[in-house]
Amino acid sequence: MKEGYVGKRINRVDAREKVLGKPLYAVDFHMEGMLHLKVFHALHPHALIRKIDVSKARQLPGVVQVITAADVPWLKTYGLIFKDQEVLVKEKSRYMGDRLAVVAAVDEKTARRALKLIEVEYEPLEVISDPLRAMEADAPRIHESGQVLYDHPYNKGNVLAIDHLRKGDVEKGFAQADRIFENVFSTQCVDHVAMELEAGMAVYDPETDCYTLWAPCQWTHDIQTDVARVLGIRVEQLKIIQPEAIGGAFGRREDISVHIILPLMAKLTGRPVKWAMTRQESMIMQTKRTPFTFKLKTGVKNDGTITACHSEVIGDTGAYASTGSSIVHQAMYFSTGPYEVPNVEGISYTVYTNNTYTGAMRGFGATEAAFAYERQMDCIARDMGWDPAEFRLKNVYRIGCCTANGQVLTTSVGAVDTILTARNHFCHKGVPSAPYKKRGAGMATIMFGCGYGEGFPDHSIAGARVTADGRILINSAAADVGQGVKTILVQIAADILNVPPDCVDLAVSDTASTKNAGSTSATRQTIFSGNAVKQAAENLLGKIFHRANLELGRAYPELSVLDGDIILHGTSRQMSLGELAQIARDRGEPLEAEGCYFPRTDIDYQDGQGNLVYVAYTFNTQYAEVEVDTETGQVDVIRIVAAPDVGTAINPAGVEGQSEGGAAMGLGMALMEEQVFHQGITKNADLATYLIPTSLDVPDVETIIVESGDACGPFGAKGIGEPAMIPTAPAILNAIEDAVGIRLYDLPATPERVLAALKAKDREAENE
């Protein structure tokens, strides 16, 4: 039996080129005669626009074109789910990132100078930065109407969506409980801080009336469709090419950034155009992690059994919808976590404000929900005298359990194993480094639904063929944004076809030559594109054996593929794949095949119930050890132990890399990261004032991979990208409470907040 390549720690297929600095990022693209674009964005987050004067900017030497909404009235609105966003704002600004004008100049310096010459007259309106204020009936409407399809008592221009979750009888469940716990938790607005900023280049060919756009996307085909619709052209007129490398995404590259303005200006100017945002522009204009308020009520019996849970979830989607409504209702759906609760009721509100609009960010609502439910679980365990792990083991999902959405779990439920594995590998708390410092340990167990789920038509198509030189070429539009999907797809193809991974190539990803692979989000590519490539490789292998049978006169199992050759067992006869491919092409039957993975999920949005809401669930348990400085409130994370359930690790090194990166990002969310708005104005739109973890902040992360091998992905695999970070923040805050006895309900746990809680605790002790 062959050894295979799945499960092996092979090097990333793009690692060498990246180390040598060879791949081109979007900002690296250049063409002769290229113009540089800059965008003038609103200087008031909520105002009527009375006049835009761009005459001085147009007269500046070196400026080729300046446009406002008045110049392109035919443009349609856009948005991932609801088309509520204008390319250029006509009458009213709704946040500081609204675009009012675009400048095209011979160089970036001239374009920046032109922006300073644009004059705008505003009529300021009340700025709504608090979603609770936005919900009030007398609040000014940010949009004329939301998308809610039924009557409600809240502001109909500011409440985008209201969703419900109902399972069992929640009042009966609370009546059965011996104790009821109610808490309110909140999470903050977080920037994605991808290393690569938004950038791209576009050209327009007047002879063919076609556009070519080089810009990173998490979902090239969806963005292609949306951009074509906005521009009023056919989809096939726009070709989007993914750059060789993408410097991170974390959800933000699902949204439109440079993708409409670049092809638009390429046509209007008749020249190649390039737009590269600065960090400040990116932080002001582009999506954030959705801030949440969770009101949780949980009923528990004295034996530790959870009987009921009620959740009220309010999410601030900012000025535009993006994926906000899906994020918010998913947070509500996951508010019971990986725990079986027979009686559940939830309601969620997605609310417009004048803050920067929010969208998908690593975890898509499940990250924020996990902070709330895992803090709630720890509060209950401590108040009832339970060991935190034992309380979770009492209630955590097992095979046969039913989720809050009504899905019965029949396979790949590794929650118990993740808890036991992480606990067994976590050492006892160490000795504090100073007398005024205290150490504590905390844990968190989470779940994440892989794929879009909820009935969304989620699929991936991939192709595989043998090239003239006998190599394998995989054709997939799956975007590699640093997570390593290229390597996963190569390993799968190499394993099926029994060729070394270095004999497998990946075609350039563009909308003209690749078919839809769906978005690199929702922890779905390993399952969806992995299955599509596996199927394509299996179909290709069948064609190889068929053609070899015709040419060599023997059939499988007398034939096999080994290192790029067709071997005829028991003889010295063999043929290279290149030779066989040439013969096949001459016969008009090229050695190429396609695979498609298209599972069907379902949900009833009236009550949030379904039979197969997600194709698989990834579970992850993390333990964190922290040290708290009681004099300053500073929290240092000493170590993290993670035990993710990935079904099967296609590449264990990749799983460990995701685990370590996720822990670092979760640490930032837990202790320091927060995009601050005051009256809709971003107060920390640079990396001098927006704090992220450095290498000195990141602790040792030990990852012990849990494998059940029975998930729906290729070889029993499922995804880990988002679940890698979800437990980190609640585990750290649970550890802070263990160390110094303060109960924090809000993120981030900054030194100021920790110190204030410590002082409040001391005052309470003095008054007793």
Secondary structure, 3 states (H helix, E strand, C coil): CCCCCCCCCCCCCCHHHHHCCCCCCHHHCCCCCCEEEEEEECCCCCEEEEEEECHHHHHCCCEEEEEEHHHCCCCCCECCCCCCECCCCCCEECCCCCEEEEEEECCHHHHHHHHCCCEEEEEECCCCCCHHHHHCCCCCCCCCCCCCCCCCCCCCCCEEEEEEEEECCHHHHHHHCCEEEEEEEEECCECCCCCCCCEEEEEEECCCCEEEEECCCCCHHHHHHHHHHHHCCCHHHEEEECCCCCCCCCCHHHCCCCCCHHHHHHHHHCCCEEEECCHHHHHHHCCEECCEEEEEEEEECCCCCEEEEEEEEEEEEECCCCCHHHHHHHHHHCCCCCECCCEEEEEEEEEECCCCCECCCCCCCHHHHHHHHHHHHHHHHHHHCCCHHHHHHHHECCCCCECCCCCECCCCCCHHHHHHHHHHHCCCCCCCCCCCEEEEEEEEEEEEEECCCCCCCCCEEEEEEECCCCCEEEECCCCCCCCCHHHHHHHHHHHHHCCCHHHEEECCCECCCCCCCCCCCCCCHHHHHHHHHHHHHHHHHHHHHHHHHHHHCCCCCCEEEECCEEEECCCCCEEEHHHHHHHHHHCCCCCEEEEEECCCCCCECCCCECCCCCCEEEEEEEEEEEEEECCCCCEEEEEEEEEEECCCCCCHHHHHHHHHHHHHHHHHHHHCCCCCEECCEECCCCCCCCCCCCCCCCCEEEECCECCCCCCCHHHCCCCCCCCCCCHHHHHHHHHHHHHCCCCCECCCCHHHHHHHHHHHHHHHHHC
